[in-house]
């Protein structure tokens, strides 16, 4: 009796599990799902958890990974607006935003199935964006001329709306991965870079010459101003000296003997200020003052004191 009861319980549990497998399914956190009824999409599920459905062949569940998928196109030649060939390789990150449209476009429901259509769309946008820009936007000695970010944004904007509308795909980012030059273009690029460097050297040289000329002009102007100021001050000093000399000459004209005596005395002072030993004729001016001083001293000694 107990064995029959256990068998019934196990059988009931197995039946419940079987029914759950037939009538339920689970959507994970990283998934979205489309439920089809007799092959036609009837329900879109974007919330994780346990869901109910009719068993096959009535209803069938197609899960899709909603995480970002990576795509990389071919490294191939693209023509710029000024007829230069460049090798460009781009990569993109995309997600399934609308599972119903994605399922209608790609019944297999896999990322691999979507890559050919996505690749064709990205390649077309890449060719169009590169074709609108000259070669200097990709390769230049001046970093300010490079426009990688602008070109990437143009490609992204060209693909984003169409990918969502046609395939239910959301393009999260699109960037240039590699940029190369064919051998036929390499030498032309080197020549062009040398020419650009040569023009830059000439520009800097001309700028340096102009600055040097400005500095020399400023120095000449300052020199002229300093000389003019010094000449003016010298003229004023000479005028003051001439005025003082005129006053002295007027005084000396009243007593020429005193003037001669003072000049000789000053000359004698300048000669003997370094305590020099001189051998000379005492009659030579201004040393004749020494002789006169000695004679005056002797005369003063002979004069009787009162």
ROKERO-633751 format. One line per 5 residues: for each residue x, y, z of C-alpha. Coordinates in pm, 1 decimal, decimal comma, m for minus. Each point is the difference from the previous one (the first is absolute). Layout:
// ROKERO-633751
X:Y:Z  ...;
***
This chain:
// ROKERO-633751
0,0:0,0:0,0  278,9:235,8:88,5  181,4:m91,8:m320,3  m304,3:89,2:m208,3  m35,3:335,8:176,7;
368,2:81,8:m63,3  m36,4:m91,3:m364,1  m302,5:225,2:m33,6  183,9:291,9:162,6  306,6:m41,6:m222,9;
m221,1:m32,6:m304,6  m191,1:314,8:95,5  324,9:190,9:46,4  130,6:m114,8:m336,2  m327,8:99,9:m162,9;
19,3:346,0:158,7  358,7:43,9:m115,6  m94,5:m111,5:m351,0  m292,9:242,5:m7,9  222,7:281,7:124,3;
248,6:m74,5:m277,9  m280,1:5,8:m252,5  m180,4:311,1:120,6  277,4:219,4:148,1  333,9:144,3:m101,1;
258,0:225,3:164,0  140,3:330,1:m126,9  342,8:83,2:144,8  128,7:343,8:96,8  212,6:18,4:m315,2;
m278,5:m104,2:m236,7  m311,9:118,3:m174,7  m239,8:m237,2:m170,2  m258,0:m24,1:m276,1  m288,2:m243,6:27,1;
m149,9:m119,8:m328,4  m343,7:m155,6:m46,4  m13,8:m235,3:m295,0  319,7:166,4:m133,1  m113,3:362,5:36,4;
144,5:234,2:269,7  m273,0:74,3:252,1  178,8:101,1:320,4  313,4:195,0:89,5  155,9:m57,0:343,2;
274,2:228,7:133,9  m35,5:m71,7:373,0  182,5:m295,7:159,2  m186,2:m272,1:191,3  m218,5:m306,9:m41,6;
m255,1:33,9:m282,7  m286,0:m212,6:m129,5  m66,4:m122,6:m353,2  m189,6:m263,4:m193,0  199,6:m305,0:m85,2;
146,8:m58,3:m342,4  m99,7:4,6:m279,4  m253,7:260,1:112,3  250,8:242,7:142,4  376,0:16,5:m17,9;
249,2:223,0:187,4  301,9:167,7:m164,3  243,5:150,3:253,8  244,6:275,2:m104,6  311,2:118,9:178,9;
m50,4:369,3:78,1  362,3:63,4:96,8  222,8:206,1:m229,9  126,6:m195,0:m299,0  327,0:89,9:m171,8;
41,1:34,2:m374,0  313,5:80,1:m203,8  3,4:60,4:m374,2  274,2:m65,8:m256,0  324,0:197,3:m21,5;
m45,4:133,8:m351,9  74,9:297,1:m222,9  m229,6:303,0:m3,9  33,5:304,9:m225,9  16,7:347,1:158,3;
m151,9:314,6:m151,1  337,5:101,0:m151,9  52,0:m345,4:m160,0  238,0:m156,3:253,7  m37,9:m365,8:94,2;
5,8:m77,8:372,2  m45,9:m330,3:180,0  m272,3:26,0:265,2  m126,3:m255,6:248,5  m290,9:79,1:234,7;
m164,0:m183,7:289,4  m344,3:38,7:151,7  m198,7:m106,0:303,3  m368,2:m85,1:m46,8  m293,3:m140,5:193,8;
m341,1:m140,9:m84,0  m239,7:280,3:86,6  m315,3:m125,6:m172,8  m11,7:m383,2:1,7  m313,4:m12,3:m215,9;
159,9:188,3:m290,5  325,5:m189,1:51,6  m181,8:m333,8:m9,9  m189,1:102,3:m312,5  327,1:96,8:m172,3;
206,3:m294,6:124,2  m217,3:m304,8:78,8  303,9:m190,0:123,4  11,7:246,9:287,7  381,5:2,8:35,7;
260,9:275,6:m10,3  187,8:m185,8:m274,1  m307,2:15,7:m224,1  m18,0:379,7:40,7  367,8:72,6:m70,9;
m15,0:m5,8:m385,9  m279,1:259,1:m14,4  159,3:206,7:275,9  340,3:m18,6:m174,7  m143,4:122,7:m330,3;
m167,6:292,6:172,9  315,7:99,8:190,1  217,7:m33,5:m311,3  m230,2:228,9:m196,0  3,2:260,9:278,1;
381,0:m26,4:26,4  52,5:54,6:m372,3  m236,1:298,0:m3,8  156,4:166,5:307,6  359,9:m48,6:m115,5;
m89,6:120,4:m349,5  m118,0:333,6:138,5  334,4:81,9:163,9  342,0:85,4:m146,4  313,0:m200,1:74,2;
127,1:257,6:253,5  m293,7:m80,8:230,1  154,7:m346,8:47,6  377,9:57,1:m31,7  161,0:334,6:85,3;
298,6:140,6:187,9  m237,7:240,0:173,8  m214,8:m179,6:262,4  m261,9:274,8:m26,5  m79,9:m104,0:m358,4;
m86,3:m359,0:92,8  m377,2:m65,3:13,3  m33,9:m359,4:116,8  m275,6:77,3:250,9  m206,5:190,4:m257,2;
34,7:m278,7:m256,7  m96,1:m264,2:257,0  m308,3:201,3:98,5  m101,3:32,0:m366,2  21,5:m376,7:m47,4;
m193,1:m66,0:320,4  m279,2:244,0:m89,2  m28,5:m149,3:m349,0  m42,8:m355,6:134,3  m186,7:47,1:326,9;
m347,9:92,6:m124,2  m7,5:m248,3:m288,7  125,1:m290,0:213,6  m274,3:59,7:254,5  m278,0:42,9:m254,5;
95,0:m289,3:m229,4  141,2:m259,4:237,1  m92,5:105,7:355,8  371,0:43,0:75,9  133,3:282,8:218,0;
355,0:113,1:m87,8  163,3:101,5:328,9  333,7:117,0:m141,7  196,3:m1,5:m325,1  371,1:82,4:m9,2;
299,6:m15,4:m233,6  225,9:m282,8:113,6  281,3:14,6:m255,0  115,9:243,6:m266,3  262,0:m90,8:m260,4;
148,1:115,3:m327,9  55,8:m204,4:m315,5  357,4:m15,6:m129,9  m94,8:216,3:m298,3  m103,7:281,1:234,1;
278,9:m24,2:259,8  264,0:193,9:m196,0  m252,0:269,0:m91,6  m87,1:35,0:366,8  365,9:37,4:96,8;
53,3:264,3:m269,3  m308,8:184,4:112,8  106,9:m9,6:364,5  346,2:132,5:m93,1  m160,3:283,3:m197,6;
m223,6:84,2:297,6  300,4:m1,6:234,5  189,5:222,2:m245,0  m286,0:250,6:m6,5  m13,9:m6,4:377,9;
375,9:67,8:20,6  m32,9:293,9:m239,8  m290,4:136,7:199,2  189,8:m23,0:328,3  308,4:153,8:m160,4;
m200,9:293,1:m135,1  m164,5:41,9:338,2  341,8:m1,7:170,0  136,8:257,5:m246,7  m298,2:225,1:61,6;
40,6:m26,8:377,6  376,3:65,7:m29,8  m70,3:310,7:m208,7  m248,9:122,9:258,3  254,4:m57,0:279,0;
273,5:184,0:m191,4  m235,0:287,8:m76,9  m99,7:23,5:366,1  367,9:m9,7:106,4  94,5:271,6:m250,4;
m289,6:212,0:118,5  97,8:m43,7:366,2  365,8:75,5:m88,3  m99,1:321,1:m178,8  m214,4:105,7:294,8;
280,9:m72,2:250,6  258,0:185,7:m208,4  m232,5:295,8:m44,5  m67,8:10,7:373,6  371,4:m28,3:82,4;
86,1:272,1:m250,5  m264,7:223,5:150,5  133,1:m59,3:352,6  359,9:55,4:m118,1  m99,9:327,7:m164,6;
m169,6:110,6:321,6  308,4:m94,3:207,1  231,2:178,1:m241,4  m222,1:304,5:22,2  16,1:m8,4:379,9;
379,1:m43,9:m15,8  37,3:288,1:m240,4  m214,3:215,2:227,2  213,5:m89,1:304,1  316,2:56,1:m202,0;
m126,8:338,5:m109,2  m56,3:93,6:364,4  351,2:m118,9:88,4  156,0:187,2:m291,5  m178,9:314,5:109,4;
146,9:m37,0:348,0  346,1:m83,0:m133,8  m2,9:306,0:m228,6  m16,8:217,2:308,4  314,3:m165,8:147,8;
207,3:m182,2:m268,2  289,1:m64,0:242,5  m231,0:m189,3:238,3  m140,2:m203,7:m291,4  348,2:m107,6:m110,7;
95,1:m82,7:355,3  m310,3:m217,4:51,4  58,7:m188,6:m325,2  362,0:m70,5:92,4  m105,1:m109,8:346,3;
m258,4:m242,0:m139,8  251,6:m143,5:m248,0  252,3:m46,6:279,0  m258,3:m175,7:214,1  m89,3:m241,8:m280,0;
368,7:m78,0:m61,0  94,2:m66,9:362,2  m315,6:m182,7:116,8  160,8:m345,4:m49,4  309,3:87,7:210,2;
225,8:m13,4:m300,9  372,3:80,2:m0,7  76,5:251,4:m272,6  330,4:127,9:m140,6  m66,9:323,7:m181,0;
96,5:359,1:m50,0  m144,9:209,8:280,1  m54,9:280,6:m242,8  m242,3:m210,2:m201,6  m365,0:97,8:51,0;
m182,2:m93,4:222,5  291,1:m118,8:215,4  134,6:350,9:25,0  m259,8:41,4:273,9  209,9:m225,5:224,2;
297,2:225,4:m45,2  m208,4:305,7:71,0  m147,3:m168,4:310,2  348,4:m84,1:135,7  122,2:357,7:m62,5;
m307,0:138,3:171,7  63,2:m226,6:300,1  365,2:111,8:29,8  m98,6:364,1:m24,7  m254,7:m56,9:269,1;
270,4:m153,6:225,6  232,3:298,8:m40,5  m268,6:250,8:82,2  39,7:101,0:366,7  m300,9:m66,1:218,7;
m149,6:299,4:174,8;
***
